[in-house]
Amino acid sequence: MSGSPTPELATFAEVRAWLLAMNPPGRGLRGQTEEDGPIALARSRATVTVMAPGHLVPDRFDHLLVVGTNEELTQALQGFSDPRVHLLALPCHPLVVARVVEAAIEGAEAFARARMTDQLLDIGLALNAERHPQRVLELILQHAREIT
């Protein structure tokens, strides 16, 4: 018994709607969205912003997934040099969207872990260089506030 084939997603609006439908609250991903604009999918401390070419790129992002046709992506790629930018060419099957989004989230989580590791190393170096116990406590408090 075979059902009708799943149609491919052909526009950013379709991908956006599919992502929102597949990621309801409480399933591990948190979605932040503006009407018809980019959608931010977050898991733990990592965020992937999914957007169409031509939208304003956020100031901060862990990973960025740009979704559009080959022509749109070719033009958009000229403005991106960051290795944390991923591309998803449309049209494509929802399973491809799911896998690419999952890979982007995994990459964002790895980036967040690396950022945290760098911060902890910086803290360790600063603490190791400090010889006054009161200043050590101040540094611990200062850095703990920065991390959380």
Backbone as a printed PyTorch tensor [residue, N CA C, xyz], in Angstrom:
tensor([[[ 0.8450, -1.1680,  0.0000],
         [ 0.0000,  0.0000,  0.0000],
         [ 0.8890,  1.2290,  0.0000]],

        [[ 0.8100,  2.0130, -1.0220],
         [ 1.6410,  3.2070, -1.0970],
         [ 0.7530,  4.4350, -1.1550]],

        [[ 1.1220,  5.4160, -0.3730],
         [ 0.3890,  6.6770, -0.3710],
         [ 0.9140,  7.5630, -1.4700]],

        [[ 0.3370,  8.7050, -1.5810],
         [ 0.8140,  9.6340, -2.5900],
         [ 2.1950, 10.1380, -2.1880]],

        [[ 3.0520, 10.3890, -3.1730],
         [ 4.4040, 10.8390, -2.8530],
         [ 4.3670, 12.2180, -2.1770]],

        [[ 5.3260, 12.4320, -1.2850],
         [ 5.4170, 13.7200, -0.6060],
         [ 5.9040, 14.7590, -1.6020]],

        [[ 5.1710, 15.8550, -1.7270],
         [ 5.6040, 16.8800, -2.6920],
         [ 6.8670, 17.5870, -2.2100]],

        [[ 7.6610, 18.0270, -3.1640],
         [ 8.8650, 18.7710, -2.8250],
         [ 8.4940, 20.1620, -2.3520]],

        [[ 9.3380, 20.7080, -1.5250],
         [ 9.1680, 22.0840, -1.0590],
         [ 9.8820, 22.9850, -2.0590]],

        [[ 9.1600, 23.9740, -2.5830],
         [ 9.7070, 24.7520, -3.6900],
         [10.0120, 26.1990, -3.3480]],

        [[ 9.5140, 26.6920, -2.2130],
         [ 9.7440, 28.0880, -1.8560],
         [10.1870, 28.1830, -0.4000]],

        [[10.7790, 29.3130, -0.0530],
         [11.1640, 29.5270,  1.3390],
         [ 9.9350, 29.4890,  2.2370]],

        [[ 8.8200, 30.0500,  1.7850],
         [ 7.5900, 30.0470,  2.5840],
         [ 7.1400, 28.6210,  2.8890]],

        [[ 7.2600, 27.7200,  1.9190],
         [ 6.8880, 26.3190,  2.1440],
         [ 7.8430, 25.6560,  3.1420]],

        [[ 9.1290, 25.9160,  3.0160],
         [10.1160, 25.3520,  3.9430],
         [ 9.8520, 25.8860,  5.3430]],

        [[ 9.6110, 27.1690,  5.4310],
         [ 9.3430, 27.8110,  6.7220],
         [ 8.1130, 27.1980,  7.3910]],

        [[ 7.0270, 27.0640,  6.6260],
         [ 5.7920, 26.4810,  7.1590],
         [ 6.0230, 25.0310,  7.5860]],

        [[ 6.7790, 24.2860,  6.7870],
         [ 7.0580, 22.8890,  7.1100],
         [ 7.8830, 22.7940,  8.3950]],

        [[ 8.9050, 23.6440,  8.5380],
         [ 9.7300, 23.6330,  9.7460],
         [ 8.9000, 23.9630, 10.9820]],

        [[ 8.0220, 24.9420, 10.8710],
         [ 7.1740, 25.3080, 12.0070],
         [ 6.2210, 24.1760, 12.3620]],

        [[ 5.7000, 23.4850, 11.3540],
         [ 4.7800, 22.3740, 11.6050],
         [ 5.5030, 21.1700, 12.2000]],

        [[ 6.7520, 20.9420, 11.7750],
         [ 7.5040, 19.7760, 12.2370],
         [ 8.1740, 20.0050, 13.5900]],

        [[ 8.2420, 21.2290, 14.0530],
         [ 8.9380, 21.5500, 15.2930],
         [ 8.0330, 22.2860, 16.2700]],

        [[ 6.9500, 21.6380, 16.6880],
         [ 6.0750, 22.3050, 17.6540],
         [ 6.7840, 22.4620, 18.9950]],

        [[ 6.3220, 23.3860, 19.8340],
         [ 6.9600, 23.5740, 21.1380],
         [ 7.0210, 22.2560, 21.9210]],

        [[ 8.1190, 22.0520, 22.6310],
         [ 8.2760, 20.8610, 23.4530],
         [ 8.9680, 19.6980, 22.7820]],

        [[ 9.3750, 19.8320, 21.5210],
         [10.0410, 18.7210, 20.8210],
         [11.5510, 18.8810, 20.7590]],

        [[12.1000, 19.7240, 21.6070],
         [13.5530, 19.8560, 21.6470],
         [14.0810, 21.0720, 20.9280]],

        [[13.3670, 21.5470, 19.9320],
         [13.7780, 22.7570, 19.2290],
         [12.8470, 23.8920, 19.6190]],

        [[13.4250, 25.0420, 19.8070],
         [12.6210, 26.2310, 20.0670],
         [12.6800, 27.0900, 18.8190]],

        [[11.5420, 27.5470, 18.3600],
         [11.4980, 28.3860, 17.1780],
         [11.1700, 29.8190, 17.5360]],

        [[11.9060, 30.7440, 16.9460],
         [11.6160, 32.1580, 17.0850],
         [11.4390, 32.6800, 15.6750]],

        [[10.3320, 33.3520, 15.4590],
         [10.0460, 33.7380, 14.0940],
         [ 9.3170, 35.0650, 14.0190]],

        [[ 9.5080, 35.7210, 12.9190],
         [ 8.7490, 36.9110, 12.5860],
         [ 7.9280, 36.5600, 11.3500]],

        [[ 6.8110, 37.2040, 11.1920],
         [ 5.9220, 36.9260, 10.0670],
         [ 6.6920, 36.9670,  8.7440]],

        [[ 6.6860, 35.8710,  8.0180],
         [ 7.3070, 35.7420,  6.6930],
         [ 8.8100, 35.9690,  6.6570]],

        [[ 9.4420, 36.1260,  7.8150],
         [10.8730, 36.3800,  7.8420],
         [11.6480, 35.1440,  8.2330]],

        [[12.9010, 35.3470,  8.5830],
         [13.7460, 34.2250,  9.0120],
         [13.1680, 33.5270, 10.2300]],

        [[13.5610, 32.2880, 10.4060],
         [13.1510, 31.5260, 11.5780],
         [14.4190, 31.0650, 12.2870]],

        [[14.4440, 31.2200, 13.6030],
         [15.5890, 30.7870, 14.4040],
         [15.2020, 29.5160, 15.1390]],

        [[15.9350, 28.4450, 14.8790],
         [15.7100, 27.1670, 15.5470],
         [16.8270, 26.9730, 16.5540]],

        [[16.4550, 26.7690, 17.8140],
         [17.4570, 26.6640, 18.8730],
         [17.3200, 25.3360, 19.5990]],

        [[18.4630, 24.7650, 19.9300],
         [18.5270, 23.5770, 20.7690],
         [19.7150, 23.7730, 21.6950]],

        [[19.5010, 23.5960, 22.9690],
         [20.4790, 23.9010, 24.0150],
         [20.9640, 25.3400, 23.8230]],

        [[22.2360, 25.5410, 23.6340],
         [22.7590, 26.9080, 23.4670],
         [23.0810, 27.2410, 22.0230]],

        [[22.6150, 26.4330, 21.0960],
         [22.9390, 26.6220, 19.6840],
         [21.7130, 27.0880, 18.9110]],

        [[21.9320, 28.0060, 17.9770],
         [20.8360, 28.5400, 17.1710],
         [21.2080, 28.5020, 15.6930]],

        [[20.2620, 28.0280, 14.8920],
         [20.3930, 28.0650, 13.4380],
         [19.3150, 29.0090, 12.9220]],

        [[19.7350, 30.0060, 12.1740],
         [18.7900, 30.9290, 11.5620],
         [18.5650, 30.4740, 10.1250]],

        [[17.3040, 30.2130,  9.7910],
         [16.9290, 29.7830,  8.4440],
         [16.3050, 30.9880,  7.7550]],

        [[16.8420, 31.3410,  6.6000],
         [16.3680, 32.5470,  5.9270],
         [16.4320, 32.4010,  4.4110]],

        [[15.6930, 33.2520,  3.7450],
         [15.7130, 33.3000,  2.2870],
         [16.7890, 34.2900,  1.8430]],

        [[17.3360, 34.0930,  0.6520],
         [18.2860, 35.0790,  0.1340],
         [17.5870, 36.4430,  0.0520]],

        [[18.3290, 37.4730,  0.3660],
         [17.7600, 38.8120,  0.3010],
         [17.2640, 39.3320,  1.6410]],

        [[17.0120, 38.4280,  2.5970],
         [16.6350, 38.8900,  3.9300],
         [17.8680, 39.4600,  4.6280]],

        [[17.6290, 40.3310,  5.5780],
         [18.7100, 40.9210,  6.3500],
         [19.3730, 39.8530,  7.2110]],

        [[20.6730, 39.7220,  7.0900],
         [21.4310, 38.7300,  7.8630],
         [21.5200, 39.2180,  9.3060]],

        [[21.2010, 38.3570, 10.2780],
         [21.2870, 38.7840, 11.6810],
         [22.7180, 39.1280, 12.0690]],

        [[22.8580, 40.0230, 13.0510],
         [24.1870, 40.4150, 13.5200],
         [24.9370, 39.2350, 14.1160]],

        [[24.2200, 38.4070, 14.8750],
         [24.8440, 37.2560, 15.5210],
         [24.0820, 36.0000, 15.1460]],

        [[24.8170, 34.9520, 14.8530],
         [24.2170, 33.6510, 14.5940],
         [25.2730, 32.5860, 14.8260]],

        [[24.8070, 31.4010, 15.2260],
         [25.7470, 30.2820, 15.3510],
         [25.9760, 29.6640, 13.9760]],

        [[24.8770, 29.3850, 13.2920],
         [24.9260, 28.9090, 11.9090],
         [23.7600, 29.5240, 11.1630]],

        [[23.9510, 29.7320,  9.8810],
         [22.9420, 30.3510,  9.0350],
         [22.6360, 29.3890,  7.8900]],

        [[21.3660, 29.1190,  7.6680],
         [20.9430, 28.2600,  6.5670],
         [20.1440, 29.1090,  5.6000]],

        [[20.6810, 29.3010,  4.3970],
         [20.0300, 30.1230,  3.3840],
         [19.3130, 29.1780,  2.4170]],

        [[18.0110, 29.4140,  2.2340],
         [17.1540, 28.5250,  1.4520],
         [16.6310, 29.2800,  0.2390]],

        [[16.8830, 28.7370, -0.9600],
         [16.3890, 29.3840, -2.1760],
         [16.7240, 28.5710, -3.4040]],

        [[16.3810, 29.1080, -4.5470],
         [16.6870, 28.4380, -5.8140],
         [18.1890, 28.5320, -6.0870]],

        [[18.6660, 27.7420, -7.0240],
         [20.0920, 27.7800, -7.3670],
         [20.5260, 29.1820, -7.7710]],

        [[19.7070, 29.8760, -8.5370],
         [20.0510, 31.2250, -8.9890],
         [20.1380, 32.1840, -7.8020]],

        [[19.1670, 32.1020, -6.8860],
         [19.1710, 32.9770, -5.7070],
         [20.3850, 32.6950, -4.8240]],

        [[20.7030, 31.4170, -4.6600],
         [21.8320, 31.0440, -3.8130],
         [23.1590, 31.4780, -4.4290]],

        [[23.2610, 31.3980, -5.7420],
         [24.4790, 31.8210, -6.4260],
         [24.7270, 33.2960, -6.1730]],

        [[23.6870, 34.1080, -6.2680],
         [23.8310, 35.5450, -6.0030],
         [24.1190, 35.8030, -4.5340]],

        [[23.4130, 35.1130, -3.6360],
         [23.5820, 35.3310, -2.1980],
         [24.9660, 34.9040, -1.7280]],

        [[25.5140, 33.8710, -2.3420],
         [26.8010, 33.3310, -1.9170],
         [27.9180, 34.3550, -2.0540]],

        [[27.7760, 35.2840, -2.9560],
         [28.8020, 36.3070, -3.1540],
         [28.9740, 37.1750, -1.9120]],

        [[27.9270, 37.2760, -1.0730],
         [28.0090, 38.1110,  0.1170],
         [28.3980, 37.3680,  1.3760]],

        [[28.6150, 36.0540,  1.2820],
         [28.9280, 35.2610,  2.4650],
         [30.3220, 34.6630,  2.3650]],

        [[31.1440, 34.9420,  3.3750],
         [32.4630, 34.3050,  3.4230],
         [32.6100, 33.4710,  4.6890]],

        [[31.6120, 33.5100,  5.5490],
         [31.6630, 32.7980,  6.8250],
         [31.4250, 31.3040,  6.5930]],

        [[32.2720, 30.4320,  7.1600],
         [32.0810, 28.9920,  6.9670],
         [30.8530, 28.4410,  7.6910]],

        [[30.2090, 29.2580,  8.5230],
         [29.0200, 28.8030,  9.2390],
         [27.7400, 29.0240,  8.4350]],

        [[27.8830, 29.3980,  7.1720],
         [26.7330, 29.5960,  6.3020],
         [26.5410, 28.3450,  5.4520]],

        [[25.3360, 27.7770,  5.5170],
         [24.9820, 26.6030,  4.7260],
         [23.9240, 27.0050,  3.7100]],

        [[23.8760, 26.2650,  2.6140],
         [22.9210, 26.5510,  1.5500],
         [22.0220, 25.3450,  1.3160]],

        [[20.7580, 25.6130,  1.0260],
         [19.8050, 24.5560,  0.6900],
         [19.0810, 24.9800, -0.5720]],

        [[19.3510, 24.2670, -1.6680],
         [18.7480, 24.6040, -2.9530],
         [17.3390, 24.0160, -3.0530]],

        [[16.4370, 24.8160, -3.5740],
         [15.0550, 24.3950, -3.7880],
         [14.8170, 24.1930, -5.2700]],

        [[13.8830, 23.3220, -5.6240],
         [13.0120, 22.5210, -4.7700],
         [13.7600, 21.3120, -4.2110]],

        [[13.2660, 20.8340, -3.0560],
         [13.8350, 19.6220, -2.4780],
         [12.7980, 18.9260, -1.6030]],

        [[13.0460, 17.6640, -1.3480],
         [12.1430, 16.8230, -0.5600],
         [12.2280, 17.2240,  0.9150]],

        [[11.1510, 17.1400,  1.6700],
         [11.1830, 17.4630,  3.0980],
         [12.2330, 16.6740,  3.8910]],

        [[12.5130, 15.4380,  3.4910],
         [13.5500, 14.6680,  4.1840],
         [14.9260, 15.3140,  4.0290]],

        [[15.1730, 15.9150,  2.8720],
         [16.4330, 16.6180,  2.6540],
         [16.4830, 17.8510,  3.5530]],

        [[15.3770, 18.5760,  3.6360],
         [15.3150, 19.7490,  4.5170],
         [15.6090, 19.3200,  5.9520]],

        [[14.9680, 18.2600,  6.4010],
         [15.1620, 17.7820,  7.7740],
         [16.6250, 17.4440,  8.0280]],

        [[17.2580, 16.7520,  7.0920],
         [18.6620, 16.3500,  7.2890],
         [19.5960, 17.5480,  7.2730]],

        [[19.3750, 18.4940,  6.3720],
         [20.2340, 19.6790,  6.3000],
         [20.0680, 20.5380,  7.5540]],

        [[18.8380, 20.6940,  8.0260],
         [18.6010, 21.4660,  9.2470],
         [19.2660, 20.7770, 10.4340]],

        [[19.1380, 19.4720, 10.5270],
         [19.7690, 18.7260, 11.6280],
         [21.2900, 18.8800, 11.5860]],

        [[21.8720, 18.8040, 10.3890],
         [23.3220, 18.9730, 10.2560],
         [23.7410, 20.3870, 10.6610]],

        [[22.9460, 21.3770, 10.2970],
         [23.2520, 22.7590, 10.6770],
         [23.1610, 22.9300, 12.1910]],

        [[22.1620, 22.3100, 12.8090],
         [22.0240, 22.3970, 14.2690],
         [23.1950, 21.7070, 14.9520]],

        [[23.6030, 20.5470, 14.4480],
         [24.7670, 19.8600, 15.0130],
         [26.0240, 20.7200, 14.8760]],

        [[26.1720, 21.3680, 13.7330],
         [27.3040, 22.2800, 13.5380],
         [27.2470, 23.4590, 14.4870]],

        [[26.0550, 23.9940, 14.7020],
         [25.8830, 25.1150, 15.6290],
         [26.2020, 24.6910, 17.0560]],

        [[25.7950, 23.4740, 17.4270],
         [26.1080, 22.9690, 18.7710],
         [27.6170, 22.8010, 18.9430]],

        [[28.2890, 22.3010, 17.9210],
         [29.7480, 22.1570, 17.9880],
         [30.4130, 23.5260, 18.1010]],

        [[29.8980, 24.4970, 17.3690],
         [30.4210, 25.8640, 17.4390],
         [30.2280, 26.4280, 18.8450]],

        [[29.0480, 26.2080, 19.4390],
         [28.7730, 26.7010, 20.7940],
         [29.7010, 26.0380, 21.8120]],

        [[29.9370, 24.7330, 21.6500],
         [30.8600, 24.0390, 22.5610],
         [32.2820, 24.5790, 22.4080]],

        [[32.7100, 24.8320, 21.1920],
         [34.0520, 25.3660, 20.9600],
         [34.1790, 26.7720, 21.5550]],

        [[33.1350, 27.5730, 21.4010],
         [33.1460, 28.9260, 21.9770],
         [33.2690, 28.8400, 23.5040]],

        [[32.5030, 27.9260, 24.1190],
         [32.5500, 27.7490, 25.5710],
         [33.9340, 27.2620, 26.0050]],

        [[34.5150, 26.3470, 25.2580],
         [35.8510, 25.8420, 25.5760],
         [36.8720, 26.9700, 25.5210]],

        [[36.7790, 27.8200, 24.5000],
         [37.6920, 28.9650, 24.3940],
         [37.5450, 29.8900, 25.5980]],

        [[36.3070, 30.1430, 26.0030],
         [36.0780, 31.0040, 27.1630],
         [36.6780, 30.3870, 28.4220]],

        [[36.4860, 29.0870, 28.6080],
         [37.0350, 28.4260, 29.7880],
         [38.5610, 28.4330, 29.7900]],

        [[39.1600, 28.2630, 28.6290],
         [40.6200, 28.3470, 28.5430],
         [41.1070, 29.7480, 28.8930]],

        [[40.4150, 30.7690, 28.3860],
         [40.7750, 32.1520, 28.7180],
         [40.6600, 32.4000, 30.2180]],

        [[39.6020, 31.8700, 30.8240],
         [39.4100, 32.0210, 32.2690],
         [40.5490, 31.3370, 33.0180]],

        [[40.8700, 30.1160, 32.6120],
         [41.9590, 29.3840, 33.2600],
         [43.2770, 30.1220, 33.1720]],

        [[43.5730, 30.6990, 32.0120],
         [44.8220, 31.4550, 31.8570],
         [44.8300, 32.6920, 32.7480]],

        [[43.6920, 33.3880, 32.7970],
         [43.6060, 34.5930, 33.6260],
         [43.7550, 34.2430, 35.1070]],

        [[43.1100, 33.1720, 35.5340],
         [43.1970, 32.7650, 36.9390],
         [44.6080, 32.3030, 37.2940]],

        [[45.2420, 31.6120, 36.3800],
         [46.5890, 31.1130, 36.6200],
         [47.5870, 32.2630, 36.7660]],

        [[47.3480, 33.3600, 36.0590],
         [48.2690, 34.4950, 36.1020],
         [48.0660, 35.3590, 37.3470]],

        [[46.9090, 35.2620, 37.9810],
         [46.5860, 36.1080, 39.1320],
         [47.1070, 35.4820, 40.4230]],

        [[47.7540, 36.2910, 41.2520],
         [48.3440, 35.7990, 42.4900],
         [47.6070, 36.2630, 43.7490]],

        [[46.6930, 37.1960, 43.6230],
         [45.9840, 37.7210, 44.7970],
         [44.6460, 37.0060, 44.9450]],

        [[44.4130, 36.3250, 46.0890],
         [43.1930, 35.5220, 46.2830],
         [41.8990, 36.3170, 46.0690]],

        [[41.8410, 37.5570, 46.5240],
         [40.6160, 38.3540, 46.3520],
         [40.3650, 38.6110, 44.8630]],

        [[41.4150, 38.9130, 44.1320],
         [41.2770, 39.1700, 42.6880],
         [40.8700, 37.8850, 41.9640]],

        [[41.3660, 36.7260, 42.4150],
         [40.9670, 35.4380, 41.8210],
         [39.4570, 35.2510, 41.9680]],

        [[38.9310, 35.5250, 43.1620],
         [37.4840, 35.3950, 43.3790],
         [36.6930, 36.3610, 42.4970]],

        [[37.1980, 37.5810, 42.3470],
         [36.5330, 38.5660, 41.4830],
         [36.5190, 38.0890, 40.0320]],

        [[37.6340, 37.5330, 39.5710],
         [37.7080, 37.0160, 38.1980],
         [36.7460, 35.8550, 37.9900]],

        [[36.6530, 34.9610, 38.9650],
         [35.7340, 33.8260, 38.8540],
         [34.3050, 34.3340, 38.7100]],

        [[33.9250, 35.2830, 39.5560],
         [32.5770, 35.8450, 39.4930],
         [32.3230, 36.5720, 38.1810]],

        [[33.2660, 37.3590, 37.7550],
         [33.1270, 38.1030, 36.4970],
         [32.9350, 37.1630, 35.3090]],

        [[33.7810, 36.1520, 35.2230],
         [33.7040, 35.2260, 34.0880],
         [32.4490, 34.3350, 34.1570]],

        [[32.0410, 33.9690, 35.3560],
         [30.8130, 33.1810, 35.4860],
         [29.6180, 33.9620, 34.9730]],

        [[29.5910, 35.2610, 35.2430],
         [28.4910, 36.1070, 34.7500],
         [28.5260, 36.2220, 33.2270]],

        [[29.7240, 36.2850, 32.6510],
         [29.8460, 36.3820, 31.1890],
         [29.3670, 35.1180, 30.4880]],

        [[29.6350, 33.9730, 31.0910],
         [29.2690, 32.6900, 30.4650],
         [27.7890, 32.4300, 30.5360]],

        [[27.1640, 32.7940, 31.6580],
         [25.7270, 32.4710, 31.8230],
         [24.8250, 33.5910, 31.4240]]])
